[in-house]
Amino acid sequence: MQYMALIYDTESTMRTMSPDEQKTFMAEYEEFTRQLREAGKLVAGDALKPVETATTVRVRDGQTMITDGPFAETREQLGGYYLMECEDLDEALAWAAKIPSAKHGSIEVRPLMVW
């Protein structure tokens, strides 16, 4: 079954790190991605550009409204994702706990619907 691990963190996390801390943090991501890939669990994964590049689209009463920015104001922002192929939720949660941003933010794990 496929599970989406949505990575939420404050965008300021990287900006408050020293260059050495940033290097270590990114190396942790590279290592996690390598492990996930080698285990045959990685389907896809990417980082997102900063929240100020987001555009939200809403259609109400037939009218399209375009708004700069994310849908909601939150302390943490969606920063990226991993799409994983796992046997069950327990395995997906175990992998999600290894995502480096879990130490600073949160990882939302949701199964994909199969149509």
N, C-alpha and C positions, 0 to 999 in steps of 0.2 A: 504494500500500500504506500502511496505517496503522502508525505507530510511536508507542509510549508513551515519553516522556522522564520518568523518575522523578527527582525532585530531592532529593538527600540533602545535608544540611548540619547543623552543630551548631546547636541552637536558641539557644545563647548568642551566636551571631554577631551578631544584631541588638541584643542587650542590651549588647554591648561596644562598639557603634558610638556615636559622638556623634550628636546630633540631625541635624547637617548630613550626616554620613555615611549615616545611615538614609534621609534624604530623597533623596540621590544614588542610593543602592542601589535604592530603590523606583522612582525615575524611570528607572533602567536597565531594570527589569522592565517598566514601562509601555511603554517604547520597544521592547523586544524583542517584547512581545505585539502591539504595533501593526504592526511589521514582518512578523511571522508571519501576522497576520490579512490584511494588505494583499497578501501574496504568495499568499493563498489556501491556506495550509498549515495553519491553525489549525482543528482539529475541536472541541477543548474544552481547558480548563485551569483549575485551581483550586489555591488554597493549602489546606493542612490546618490544623486547630486544633492546639495544642501536644500533644506526645506524652502528657502526663498526662491528656488527655481520651480516650485510646484504650482500647478494651476488646478483649480477645482471647478468641475462642471456640474451644474444642477439644472434639471428641467422641471419647472412647476407650471401647471396650467398651460402647457404647450409652449412656454417661453424658456429659452435657454439662457442661463445666467453663468457667466464666466467670472471667476474670482481668483486673483493672484493669491498664492499661498495654499497651505494645507486646508483640509476640511474643518479641522477643529484646532483650537489653541490647546496645546498640551505641554507638559514639562519635558516629556521625552518625544523624540521624533522617530519615525520609521526611517532607518538608515540603510537597510538592505535585507537580503533574504537568502536562505538556502532552501532548495527543493530537494528533499531526500527520499530515497526509496528504502523503507524500513519494514521489518516483519510486523511490528505492532507499535502502539503508542509508547510503550515502555522503552523500546529501542530508540524511537524518535526523541523522547525526553532525555535519554542518556546522552545522545549526540548533542542535543541543544544545550545541555549543561556544560559542554566543552567549548561552546562558542565564546570567544574572549569577551564580548560585550556583556555577557551574563554577569560578569564581575562588577559592572558599572551601571547597567541598565536592566532590561528584561528581554526575554525571548518568548514570543507567543508561538505555540505549536498548534497547528490545525491540520486535520486530515483533508485531503482534496476529495471533492465529490466526483464520483465516476459516473459519467452520463452514458 
